Amino acid sequence: MNYRKLMLSLALCLPLSALAKQILVQSPHLSLVLNADEGRQPEYVYFGSKLSGADLQTLQRPQGGRMNAYPAYGMDCPDPAAFACRHADGNLSTQLVVTGSDVKGNVTTIHLKDPVYNLFVDLKYRTYSDVDMIEAWTEITNKEKGTVTLTSFASAMLPIRRGNVWISHISGAWGNEANVTDEPLSAGELTLRNHNGVHNAQGQHAEVMFSLDGKGKENSGDVIGAALCYSGCYKLKTVTDDSEYHYFFAGIDEQNSEYHLRRGETFVTPPVAFTFSKEGKSGVSRNYHHWGREYMLAHGNKERMILLNSWEGVYMDINEKGMDQMMGDIAGMGGELFVMDDGWFGEKYPRKTDNAALGDWVVDKNKLPNGIDGLLADAKKHGVKFGIWIEPEMTNTKSELYEKHPDWIIKAPGRDPVLGRGGTQLVLDMSNPKVQDFVFSVVDNLMTKHPGIAYIKWDANMDIMNHGSQYLSMNDQSHLYIDYYRGFAKTLDRIRAKYPDLIIQDCASGGGRVNWGTLPWFDEFWTSDDTDALQRIYIQWGTSYFFPAMAMACHISASPNHQTGRIIPLKYRIDVAMSGRLGMEIQPKNMTEAEKTLCRNAIAEYKQIRPIVQMGNLYRLQSPYDKQGVASLMYVSDSKDKAVWYWWKTETFVNQHLPRVRMAGLDPAKRYKVHELNRIDNTPLDCEGKSYSGAYLMEHGLDMPYSHNVNWNERTSWASRVLYLTAE
C-alpha cells in the first residue's frame, strides 16, 4: 500500500470529530452532518434519523464515494457537477472551498469561494423546530470585474449510499396527472425534467422519494424525500456510476437558460426540501403535509370551505338567473361557497368561447346586467360566499388588451407568435414590470370594487410555446424562463401583501402548477380537470405523496363523466371526493331530489370529519397501482382519538378475491367505534356501531362486502365505503 492510501485508510478509521469541523443541521428527528474545513471542499457525512451526541462523536466518514456537497465543474471534469460557469475572463473551471460558516436563527450557512476568482457561493440550510424538514439552497455572488455566465446552478446535491435503492416519482399529462412510478436505481443517469415554463407539474413532477431498502412500502422502511420548491423549468438528476453512491442533483433546468450574473449581483437558487422517515412513503408524505400546512400553504391552519364551481355545470353559459339558481342549490345542500368560472367577462369581445377576451376583465353586461355586485347580493341572500375565475397571465389575439399592448406577449424575436387554446391564446411576459403591474391590477381592481369576493380561482391554460421576450435585451433572452417566474413571484407577493385573507386557488389546466414553488401564495389547487371518480383515485393517490388533503380540490361531478364518459354512481363519486377538500362540479338542477338528499347528507357528514381529513395524518394502505382490485387510505387525528377510513373497489369480476386492508396510525390500546358514512345499503355493515381495539384494526382489519346491499334495480358494479372511527 502506498503512503497516500495508508494515510487515507487511517483517516477513515478515525472519528470524524478528530479530523474536521463538523456542521450539524437538525430538526426534531433528522440530522444532517457536513464536514466544513476551511480551505477544503465541504463534504456530506450523514443524513437520516437524528443522531445522539455520542454517535456524533464517533461518526464514521463515508467511504467509496464523492462527498463534495456542491461539486463545481472544471477540475474533475468526468464527475457530474452541481455548478458550472464561464468566468469574466472566459475560464470554464471553478473550485469552491470553505472560507467559514455561521448560524443565524434557523439558517446555517457554509461560505465558499473560488481561490483564484472573486466568485462566492453560500450553501444554505434551513431547519424548523416542529417539523422534520431541511431546506437546502445556494446563493451565488459575483465580485469579479465583469459578468459571470452561469451555465449550471443546481440548488443542492445529496449522495445516497448504494444498495437496493428504489425511486418513486410522479408524472402524467392533462387529465391524467400524478401517476406514480416505482423503479430501482441502476447504472447511468435518471433525469426528470420539465421545460414547459408554466405547467411544470404536468409531465414530470419536481418531487421524488428514495426507498433505501427495496421497493418502497407505505408504512415501513427507510425513505428519503426531496421536493424542489420551484414553479419554473427544473431538472432532477440521479447519477449512478462505479462508486458506492448514487448522486442526486436538483435545481433549475439550465437548458437555454444560461444566466448572466452581473458584477455585484447575487443569484439565489430555489430550495430543495429534504426529509427522511423510517415509516415508509406515507411517513415521508406526513412530513411534507405537516411542513406544508405550517409553513408553505396560505392559511394552512384554516379548514377549507365546501364549494360548487360552475364550470362543468354550465361552462361559459353564464347568466344571472343561472348563477342565482346554482347558489341556491349549493346553499340548500349545505355548501359554503359558490365559484363562478370562465365566461363572465369581455365587452368589445364577449367571452362566449375560449378564443377571445382574456385580458379584458370587464363584466359582460349582456350576461350579468347587475354585474358582480348583483352576484354578491345573491350570494348573501343564499348565505354563501362568492368566488370568481380569472386567468391574468394570459391574453387572446382577439382582445382589447392585445390590440393595445402586442409588445406584452412572449414572442420569439422576428417571428410570429405560437398560439395556444382556441387558436388565439398567448402568454403575457411576466418578466416585464408593466405586465406585472397589469396582472396585479386584475386582482386589485376586482377586490377594490368588490371587496365581498372571498375566493379567486387563478388559472393558466398555456405553456411558454415560443422562446422570446420583447422586454429582455437580446443578450439576455436566455433569462426568459427564470425571469418569468421571478415576475410571477413578485406579483403574487404584492397581491398577498394587500389581500392576505383572500382565498386563492392554484389552477393551470388542472394540476399543471401543483408544486411547492407556487403554493405559498395559494390556499389550494385544482388537482385535475379530470373529475372521473375512478381516475381521480389514481390522481389523488399520487398527489398525496407530497401535498396535503386540505389543498387538494376534489369535486363531485356528473355521470356520465365529462372527460371519460364513464358512468359511476353518485355514492362512489362522493366517497372519492370526500377524501380531499370536498366540492361539487355539477349542475344541481339536473340532479334528482334523491341525489340532492344524498349530497346534502354527505356534506353534513363531511363537516364532521373535515378537521381529520384536512388536518390529520395520512396513511396510505392499499395502492390502486398494485392492481389488487381495491384502494384504501385513512386519516388519523394527532391525538389518535378519531380516524376516517376509505375503501374503493376499482374493478369487478365474478369470483373476485380482494385483500383485507389493515389499518394504520391508530392507538393499539384504544377502542374505536365504527360508523359508516354515506350509507346507501338497506342493512348496516356487520361492524356498524361495534368497537374494536386499535391493535385489532391494524393487525387484522375489517372485511368489506364486495357490493352494496340495495334494491335489485339499484345494483351496480361499483362499491365504496367510508368509515368514521371514534375512540371510546
N, C-alpha and C positions, 0 to 999 in steps of 0.2 A: 504494500500500500504506500503510495507516495505521501509526502508531507501534507499537501493540501487536503487529500482525502482523510488522512489521520486527524487533522485538526477539525474537519467537518464532522467526522464520526464522534469525536469527543464532545463537540459543541451540542450535538443532538442529544447526548445523554445528560446534559446539564439542565437544571431547571431554568425556565425562561427568565425568571427574575434576576438570575445571576448574570445575564448577558445583555438585557435590553431594557429600554424604557418602555414600560407596559402602559398602554392606553386601554382603560376599561370603560365600556359603554354598556349600561344595564337598564333594564325595565324590571317590573316586578318578578318576572320568571325567565328572563332572557339575559344572556351575556354575550357581548361581542368584545373580543380581545385583539388588539393590534400591537405590533412592535414598532416603535417610532424613535429609533436612534437618530440623533442629529447627524447630518452628512450622509445618511444612507436612505435607501428607498423604504417607504413604510410597508409593513408586511401584515397580512392577516395571520392570526394564530388560532382563533377559535370563534365559532358562532353556534349557539344552541342553548340548551337549558341553563339556567342560572348556576354559576359556579360558587362554591364556598370559598372562603378566604384561604383555607388550607390547600384546596385544589389549585387556586390561582398561584400559590407559591411554588407548586411543583409541576405546573402546566408544561407539557411536552411540546416542543416545536414540531410543526408539521414536517413530514418527510416525503420526498419524492415528488414535489410539485413546485410551481412558481407562485409564491405567495404575495408578490408585489400588489399592494392594494389598488394602485392606479397606474398600470404599466403604460409607459409612453413609447411612441414609435421612434425608431432610428438607430438605437444602439444594440438592439437584439431583434433584428428585423423578422426572423422567421416566426417569432411568437406573436400571438394576437395582442393588439394594443387597445387600451381604453381611450387614449388620447393621441392625436397627431396634429401637427400644424406646419405651416410654412412661415418661418420667422421673417422678420422685416428684411433681412438680407438674402432671403431665399433658401436658407438652410432647412432641410426637412427633418433633421434629427433633434430629439429633445430628451433630456434627462430631468427627472424630478426627484429631489432628495429633501429630507426633512430639515426644516430650519427651526422648528419649535412646535408647541401645541398649547392650547388653553381650553378652559371650560367656562362658558358664560351662560348662566341659567341652565336650561336643559339641552344646550347645544355644545358638543365637543368639536373642536377644530384642530386638524393637523395641518400645519403650514408647510408647503412645498415650494421649491424654487429650482429653476434650471441653473446649474453652477456657472454657465457661460453667458446666458441671456437673462435679461430682466423680465422674465415670464414667471408669474406666480400662480400657484394653484392651491386652493384651500379645500381639503376634504372635510365635509360637514356631516355630523351625526346628531340627530335629534331623538330624544327619548321622552317617555311620559311616565309619570308616577303611578298611573292607574290602568294603563293598557299595555299589552305586550306587542309593541311595535317600535322599530328603529328605522327612522328615515335617513337615507344617505343621499348626498348630492355634492356637486363641486361648484366652486366659484373660481373662474379663470380671469386673471387680471394682466393686462399688457402694459408694461412700463418700458418697452423698447422704444427706439427712436421713431419707428414707423408702424404701419399696420401689420398685424399678425393675422394670417389666414387660418382659421380653424377648419380642419378637414375631417376630424373625428373627435367627438366630445361626449363620450358616454357619461352617464351620471354616476355609475358605480360598477364595480366588478366584484363577484363573490366566487371563490373557489369552493367546490363541493367534492368531498372525497369520493373516489370511485368505489363501486360495489354494485349492488343490484338496484340502481337508481332509475326511477321512472319519472317522467314529466307528465303533468296534466296541463293542457292548455285549451283555450276556448276559441272557437272560430265559427263562421257562419256567413249569412248573407241577409238581404232584406227578407223579412218574413220567416227567417229560419236562423235567428240569432242564437249565439251562446251554445253551440254544440260542444260537447266535452270529448276530447281525445286524450287517451292514456297510452303512452308508449315508452318503452325502455330507451334510455340514452345509450347510443352506440358511437363508435368511432366516427369522427368527422364533425361537421357543423350542422346544427339545427337552428335555423333563423326564422323568427316570427316577426313580420314587419307589416306596417300599414302606411300607405302613401297617398291616402285619399284626400288629405288636407282638412276635411270637415268630419266625415263619417269614420272616425278612427276605431270604432268598435264593431263595424261590420267588415267581414274579412277575418282578420286576426284580432285578438284582444291583447292588451298590454299587461296581462297578469298571468302568472304561472305558479304551479306548485311542483316541488320536487319531493317525491316519496323515497326515503333513503333505504328502505328495507323491502323492496319488491313493489309490485303494483299497488298503488295507493288504496288503502281501506278508509272507510268513512270515519270510524270512531276508535281506531287504534293504529299505532305505527308512528314513526318519526317523519315529520313533513316540514319542509321549508316553504314559505310563501313569499312571492315577490310581486309587487304591483308598481308599475311606473305611473306616477301621478302627472299625466300629460294628456292634452287633448289634440295635439298636432301629430305630425308624422313621426313614427317611432320605429325602433328596431330592438328586439330582444334576440340575443345570440348565445348559444351554448356550444362551446368548443371542447371536443374530446380528442386528445392526442395521445402520445405514448407515455405521458406522465401518469401519476397516481390520482389526478384530479380532473374533474370537469370544470370549465371556467365559464361563468355566466356573466354576460355584459348586458346592460340595459341603458337606453337613452334615446335621444333624438336621432332619427334617421338622417345621416349625413348626405344621403343621395340627393344631388342637385341642391344642396343646402349648405355649401361651404359658407363660413361666416367670417366677415372682415372685421376683426376686433381692433378698433382704433386705439391709439395711444391713450392711456388713462382709463379705458373702458373695462368694465367687468362683465363677463358673460356668466350667467347663473343657469345651471342645468336643472331640469325638473327632478324632484326627489323620487327615489325608489323606496317604497315602504316594505321592509323585510319583517317577517315574523317566523316563529317556529312553534310547533306543537308536538307533543307526544301522544295526542289524542286524535291522530289521523287528519284527513282532509277536512272533516267537519270542525275539528279543533282549530285549524288554521282559519276556516271561514268565520268561526265565532270571534277570533281575534280581530279580523278585519271589520266585522259588524260592530263590535264594541268601539273600536277606534273610529270608525266611520260615523257612528251616532254621536260620539262625544266630541270629535274634533274636525270632522270633514263636512258632513251634511249640514245644510242650512236647517236650523230649527230641529236638530236631531233629537231633542228631548221632548218633542211635542207629537202627540198622536195625529195621524193623518185623517182627513175627512173622507166620508163616503160620497162619491160624486157620480153624476151622469154626464157623459160627454156626448155632444150632439152628432159627432162625425158619422158613425155608421147608421145612425138613426135617420138623418136627413141629408147627409153630405153637404153640398153647397146650396141646398134649397132652404135658405134661411129666411124666416119672416117672423114678425112679432107674434102672430097668433100661434105659430108652431112652437116658438121658444117658450111662450107662456104655458102652453099645454105640457111641454116636457118638464118645465119647472114644477108645475102642479103634480105631475105624475111621480117625479122622484121624491118630492116632499111627502106625498101620500104613502110612499113605501119606506119612509124613514131616512131618506138621504139628506145630506147636509150641504151639498154644493152642486151647482149646475154650471157647466162649461160650454160656452158657445164656440164651436170650432170654425174652420175656414169658411169663407163665403159671405162675410158681413160687410165688406168694405169696397171702395172704388167709386169714383164719381164720374170722371171722363171715361174710364174703362171699368165698368162694373165687374166684380169678381163672380162671374157665372160659371166659369170653368177654370182649370188650373193654368191657363195660358195668359193671364192678364192681372194687372193691378197690384202685384207685390211692390211695396214701397209707397203706395198711395193709401195711407192709413186714415182714410176718411170714411165715415159711415155711409153706406148706400141707403139713402133715404127712401128709395122705392121699396126696399125690403124692410127697413126699420124706420118708419116715419117719425117715431118719437125718440129715435137714437138710443144710445147706451143708457141714458138716464131713464128712459121708459122701461128698459130691461131691468135695471136696478130696482125700479119701483115694483115691477112684477116679482122679482126675487124676494124683496122684502115682504110683499103681500103673502107669498107662499112660505116664508120663514126659512129660506135657504140663502146661502152665499152665492155670489156670481163671479164667474171667471170667463176669460176670453183668450182666443188663439191669435198669435202673431208669428210672423216669420221675418224678423227685422234685418237679418244679414243678406237678404235676397231681394231681387227685383225681376221684372219681366221686360223684354223689349217693348211690350205693349203696356206702357205705364207712363204716367206723367213724370215720375222720378227719373226714369231712364232718358226721357226726352230732354230733361233739364240738365242731367249730370251723366252723360255717357262716359265721362272720364273717371267715374267712381267704380266701375266694374273691373274685375280681374280679367285681363286680356293679354295675350302674348303680343309683344310689340310687332307692329307691321302686319298683323294677321287678324282675320275675322274671329270673333269670339265663338267658342264652342257652347252650344245651347243645351239646356237640360230639360226638366219636366215641362210638358206641354209644348215643347219645341220653341220656348221663348225664355226660359228661366236663366238667370245669371246670378253670379255671386258677387256681392259688393266687397271691395278691397278693404278689409279691416286694418291693414297697415296704415291706411290714410287717416290722419286725425279728423278730417272733415267727415269721413264716413263714421268714425267712432262717435262723433258728436251727433250725427243723424240717428244712429242706432240707439243711442241713449235717449234722444228726444222722442223716439217712438213710444218707449215706456213712460218717459216723463210726461209727455202730453196726455196720454191716456190717464195716468194716475192723478195729474193735476186737475184735469177736467172732471174726472170721475173717481174720486177717492174711495168710493164704495166698492170698487173692484177688489176682490180678495185673492185672485188667483190668475196667473198668466201661464198659458201653455206656449213655450218658446220652441218653435220648430225650425228645422234647417233641412231642406229636401234636395240639396245638390252638393256634390263634391267639387273640389277645385279641378276643373276639367281641362284647363289650359294654363300653362305656366307663364305668368307675366303680370307685372304691376305697372300701372300707369302713374303711380305715385313714387315708387322707389327709383333711384337712379339706375342707369343701365349697368353700372358696375356692381350694383347691389341687388340685381334681380334674384340672385341665389338666396336672398334673405326672405323671400316671399312667405314660405311656409311658417318660418319662425315668427316673423313679424305679424302675420295674420293672427296667430294665437295670442301674441302679446297684446295686439289691439283689442281682440275679443276679451281678454282678461281685464284690461284697463276699463273697458266699457262696463263690464259686469261689476267691477269694483265700484264704479260710480253709481250704478243702479242700486247696489246693496247698501252703499253709504247713505243714500237718500231714502230708500224704501226697505229698511231692514225687516219689516214684518210681512212684506208681500210674499205670498206663496208662489213659487215659480217651478214649473215642470220642465225638465230637460227632454226634448223630443228632437230627433233627427232622422226622419224617415223610419220612425220606430226607435229601435235601440242603437242608433248609429253613434251616439255620444255617451254611452254608458262607461264612464271611466272616472278615476279619482282626480284627474286633472280638471274636470268640468264641475263635478258635483258640489264642491264647496259653495258655489253660488246658487245651487238648486236644492229644492226640498225632496224631489223625487224624479223619476224618469219614466218615460213611456217604454215599456220593456220590449215591445214589438208591435208592428202594425198587424201582425197575425194574431187574431183573437181566438182561433180554434183551440178548444179546451185540451184536446189530446196533444197537439203540438206544443201548446203552452206548458204542459208538464215538463217537456224536454227543455224548452227555452228557459223557463223559470228555474229549473234544476241547475243548469249551467250558470245562470246569472247569480244564483245564490252562493256560488263558490267565493265571491268577493264582495257582494253587495247585499245589504240587509233588506228584509221584507218590507220595512216601512217605506223604503224608497222605490219599491217595485210595483208600479201601477198594473193591476190585474183586473180586467173588466169582464163582466157577464155580457155576452154578445148574442146575436140572433142565431137561429138554426133554420135552414142550412147556413153554415158559416160563410161569411162574405169572401174569405180568402180561399178556403179549401173546398167549400160546398158540402162539407161533412155534416151529417145530421146527428146531433148529440143532445140527449135530454137535458132539460134545464137543471135538474138536480146535480148532474155531473159538472155542468158549466159553473154552477155556483160553488161547488166544493173546490174546484181548481182555483177560482178567483179569490176565494176566502183564504188562500194560503199566502197572499201578499197584501198589498194595500187595495182593499175591495172597492170596486167601482162598477159602473154599467156603461155599455157602449151599444145602445139598442134604442129603438123607437117604442116607448112603452104603450102607445095607443094600439100597437099591433099585437100586444100580449093579451091573453085571456085573463079573466078575473082570477082563475085558479093559479096562473103563473105569477100574477102580481102578488097574490097572497103568499106564495112560496118565497118570492123575493123579499116581501115585507118581513116575513118570519126570519129569513136568513140574515137580513140587515140587522134586525133586533138582536139575533144571537151573535152576530159578528161584533157588535158593540160590547158584548160581554167578554169576548176573547181578544178584542183588539189590543189591549195592553200586552198580552202574552205574545201574540203574533208579531207585533211591531217593535216591541222592546225586549222580547225574550231571547233565549238561546236556541239556535237551530241545531238539530241533529238529523242529518240525512240517514235514512235507514236502508231502504231498498231502491237502488238506482234503476230508472227506466232503461238506461243504457246497457244493463245486464241482460235484458231481454228475457226476464223471468215471468212476464205477463202481469206484473204489478209494480207500482212505485209507491214509496211511502216515506214520509218525513214527519218531524214533530218539533214543536216549540215548547220550551220549559222556562218558567219564570225563574228569576235569580234565586228566590227563596225555595224553589222546588216544591211549592205548595199547589201549583196549577200547571197544567200542560194541555196542549192541543195536538192531537194525533190525526194525520191524514193518510188515507189509503185509497188508491185509484187502480182499478183494473185497467190495463192498457190493451188487452186483446182477449178474444173469446173463442174457445173451441169446445167441442164435446169431449167429455172425459178429461177436462183440464185439471192440472195439478199445480197449484200456486204455493210458494213458500210461505210459511208462517213468519210474520215480521216481529222480531224482538224490538222492544222499545229501548230508549237510552236516555241518560241525563236525569233520571228520577232519583229520589232518595230511597235507597233499598229498605230502610226501616219504616218509611211512611206507608200508609194505606191510602189508595186512591179510589174514589168513587167514580164510576163511568156513566157518562150521559152522552147519547148520540145527538148531534146537531143536524139540522136539515133533514129530519127523518121523513121518509115517504112510505115506509113499509106498513102493511096492515097490522103487523105484530112487531113488538120491540125485539131488539137483539137479545140473545140469552144472557149477555153480560150487562144489560141495561140496569142501572141502579145498584149494581153489585160493587163490592170493594175488593181490591187486590193489592198486595204489597208491591212496592216498587221493585223489590228483588224478583218477584214472580214475573212482573211485566217485562223486566229487562232480560231475564234468563229464559223465559218461556214465550211470552207474547200472548196475543189473543187471536183466535181463529175468526175470520170473517166469512160470511156466506158469499158465494160467487155471483149471486144475483139478488135482486130486491124482491121481497115478498109483497107483490102488488097484484091488482086485478089482472086477469089474463090479457085483456086488451091494452094494458099499460106496460106490458113487459117489453124490455129491450135487451140488447147485448151488453149494455153498459152497467157498471156498478162502481160506487164510490162511497166512502164513509169518512165522517169527521167525528172524532170522539173528544169530549171535553172531560179532563181528569181533574178532580179536586181532592186535595188531601183532607182526610178526616181528623 
